[in-house]
Amino acid sequence: AQHADGNDTFGIDGNLGTVVDMKVLGVWEPYAVKVQTFKTAIESATLLLRIDDIVSGITRKSAGPGAPKGPQVEDGENVDSERQLAE
């Protein structure tokens, strides 16, 4: 309700749980913290994408150039009996 009245510097005191003027308490949210949060999020996303590319590349290399892409369904014909699992 304080923000609606134009009091933009009001917030919640984490120690007492009351609404107070943050300017009076000397609490300021630094711009550097927000910037670092965005940088960390971007670095994390980039790292995950790189790992995904590496894993995908290893899978493609081990399958060979003529290997089919995507999951394959065995229909029971032309199956190597030595490689089948025991029932």
URVEN-V416445 format. One record per pair of residues at least 12 apart in sequence whose ideal C-beta (glycine too) atoms are under 10 Angstrom apart, sorted by the first residue. I is the first residue (numbers start at 0). J is the second residue. Records with the same first field share a line. If there is no record, write none. Layout:
I = J / J
This chain:
0 = 18
1 = 18 / 19 / 20
2 = 18
6 = 18 / 20 / 22
7 = 21 / 22
8 = 20 / 21 / 22 / 23 / 24 / 26 / 27
9 = 21 / 22 / 23
10 = 22 / 24 / 26 / 28
12 = 24 / 26
13 = 26
